[in-house]
Amino acid sequence: MKTTVAVFFGGRSVEHEVSIISGIQALTALDSSKYNPLPVYISKDNLFYTGEHMGDIESYKDMKSCMEKAVRVVLVPSDGRVALIRYPSKRLGSNLVGMFDVALPVVHGTNVEDGTLMGLLEMLGVAYTGCDVTSSALGMDKYAMKAVLRQAGLPVLDAMVFTGRQFAMDEDDILNRIEQGLGYPVVVKPVNLGSSVGISLAADRAALKSAMDTALGFSPKALVEPAVQNLREINCSVLGDIDDAQSSVCEEPITSHEILDFSDKYLSNAGEAGGEKSGMSSLRRRLPADIPDEMEKRVRELAVKTFQALGCSGVARVDFLNDRESGELYVNEINTIPGSLSFYLWEASGMNFARLLDRMIELAFKRQRERQALTFTYETNILSGVSFGGAKGAKKA
């Protein structure tokens, strides 16, 4: 009997469209001899929709028509599976639209990848691929991630973080503190976004102010860190869990700017949307990266240590910053659900996309079995002795 895999994509995120591409890439790569793929689209107002046409990238070129044909659903747990129930319901006939056994979240950015969707799936009690709530949240918050990695002895850049309110209340003080603490040049980024959205390089005070405004337009907090000189970026994917994980070959993104930005990742050489040459798979890169063998070994070791220090599962991509002259290497960030699920890195490592998804699903069921062995409730009669003195409600002031 085939396993029904619900592929979730979209969501209220600035990376909404990128997620659609990544999600449909995964949906079409699932081995049809083993799985029944089920598309679940999350709209920009966080509503769930499904429909056979929603697994076709062409449908999203006319969003109005796409949504008119879609069925809005709510998720209802059912003995370890999840039912998709039509909403609003019909008066006559069945409102059961579908059922799934395991969820495959392919979402990017805040309100979804940051642990929000994983929390819902946890409450539904269904197996799901990828990171859990904690590791997803840590991976999204760049400052919290640095703190955990530093504690684990991994090389990360120093950083400062400021809220939008702090910056608005005393802009000059914040700029002074950055100049005194980090100097120039610095990189300013939203603390909890991916896809290089809102990131700027600042080499003077005017540029720093503009960069802070940009970052705080996307996130409640801005992170500031020193810019690595003679920069080379190196990425490496990791597959597994905290018990056992393996690294992929390394890649070196090729950027047309001083730092890799959204246009480099998704708009240059974009290819056919939804195809193997779209999304992050279309990024211009050197694959494998043109780096010495010792550095590649070091990157791959650090990638696995980063993945496991954060408690990750499934597939992730760890991005590194390297100073070409000094040789210094830093963990920049982890992408807990990388664009295109980094399938291109695994193909270059000898594992095709279908097998990558197989492994992710295997890991999802492994975690589900482990969680089912834990105790989450404790039988007591504590409520039998509780009394509020006969009051039916709290007294009004």
Summary of the structure (lengths in Angstrom):
residues: 397
radius of gyration: 22.8
end to end distance: 61.3
largest distance: 75.8
contacts: 1302
relative contact order: 0.13
helix: 37%
strand: 25%
